[in-house]
Amino acid sequence: MDSRDLYLIRIVIALGLTMIVGWGTVFYAFGVLAPKIALDTGMPRGFLYGCFSLALLASGLVAPASGRLLDRRGGRAVMTGGSALAALGCLLVAWSPNMVVYALAWIVMGLAIPLMLYDSAFATITRAAGSKGARKLIVQITLFGGLASTIFWPLTHMLDANLGWRATWLVYAAANLAVCAPLHYLLLPSSRHTEAIEQQVAPGPLAEDAPMVGAAGRKLAFLLLATVFAANNFMLSGLSAHMIPLLNSLGLTETDAVWLGALIGPAQVAGRLCELAFGRLFSPLAFGVGATGMLIAAFGLLGLFGVTGFAGVAFACVYGAANGVITIARGTLPLELFGRSGYGAILGRLARPGLAAAALAPFAYALLIDAWGANAGLHISLIGAVISFLAMLGIAFRFGARKAG
C-alpha cells in the first residue's frame, strides 16, 4: 500500500464517519423526536413536519452555490462550515422557545445539508481520487452512511428517554462540532493543497476517462438525470414519511409494519455491497437502469400479491437494494456523464429539483392517501418509479452507445 492509498483511505474514513453522524443528527433524529416535541411544546405536528420540508427547500435553493463553492475551495472549508452550521441548527432546535425560532433552526439545518452530506462528500473524494478511482470510494462512503439509521434511531430513543429531547439535540450539536468539524478540517484536503498533495503522493496527472456526454448533449442529459433523481426523491421521501401507517392500512399490524420497514436499511447496504463487488463488470449507467427497473418490480410485487408474507419481505428487500444503488448513482452517474470538471457545481444543480421534490412529497402523499386511500400511495410510488426508469432508459439509449463506441 503506497502513500496515495493511505491518503485516500484517510479521506474515506473521515467522510464515512461524518456521514453517519451527519445523516443521523440532521435526518434520522427528527422522526424520533418530532412527536415528543409536539407533546411537550404544543406545536402542531403539521408545523413541525412543515419545518423539516422547509429545510429541504432551503437546501435545494443553496445547493448549486454550495457545489460551486466546493469546486473553488475544496472539501475542507465547505464541509467544516457545514458541520458548524448543523451544530448551530441543533442548538437552535434545543433552545427553541417558540415556533419562529424552531422554523429558523430548520432553515439553518437546511443550509447545512448540501455543505456536509453526500454531494459534498462525493465531490471531495472525486477531487482527491480522480474520476477513474472515485466510483469504488463513493460506494465505500455510502456503506458508512447506510449505518446512520441503524445507529441513530435507537441512540436517539435512548438519549430522549434518559435526557429529554432538548438535551438530545444539545448532544447532537456537540457531535457535529466536536466530531464532524475536526474530522473535516484535519483530514480533508483544502483546495490550495489538493494539487500539491496529489503530485507528492502520485506524481503526474491523474488519468481520466472522457465524459460520456459531449457539449451538444449536456442539456438533455442533465434534464433526464435530474428527472431520475427528482422522481426517486419524491417517491422515497413520500414513502419514508408514510411507510408504517401505509403498510398498516394495507393489512399489516403496526408491529409487522415496523419490522418490515426495518428490512429496508439492511437491504440498502446489501445493494451497495453488490455494486462494490460487481462494479468492475457493469457501468454506473447499467446499474442505474437496473436499480430503477427494480423499483417498478418492487411495487409490482405489492400490487399483485399484497403486503403479507413473502411478497412483503420481497418488496422491502428489492425496494431497499434499489434505493441503495441509486444513492451511489447520485455520485457516479454525473461523473460518468459529464466528467470531473465542475463536478461539484453539477451535483449542486442536480440536487435542487430532487430536494424540492423530497420537500413536497410528504404533503402530496398525505393528500392522496386521505382522498383515495392507502392504495393511492402505492399508485403514485409506481408512477414515480416508472418516470425514473424511463428517464434512465432515455440516458442509456441516447448516450450509452457513444460510450460503448
Secondary structure, 3 states (H helix, E strand, C coil): CCHHHHHHHHHHHHHHHHHHHHHHHHHHHHHHHHHHHHHHHCCCHHHHHHHHHHHHHHHHHHHHHHHHHHHHHCHHHHHHHHHHHHHHHHHHHHHCCCHHHHHHHHHHHHHHHHHHCHHHHHHHHHHHHCHHHHHHHHHHHHHHHCCHHHHHHHHHHHHHHHHCHHHHHHHHHHHHHHHHHHHHHHHCCCHHHHHHHHHHHCCCCCCCCCCCCCHHHHHHHHHHHHHHHHHHHHHHHHHHHHHHHHHHHCCCCHHHHHHHHHCHHHHHHHHHHHHHHHCCCCCHHHHHHHHHHHHHHHHHHHHHHCCCHHHHHHHHHHHHHHHHHHHHHHHHHHHHHHCCCCHHHHHHHHHHHHHHHHHHHHHHHHHHHHHHCHHHHHHHHHHHHHHHHHHHHHHHHHHHHHHHC
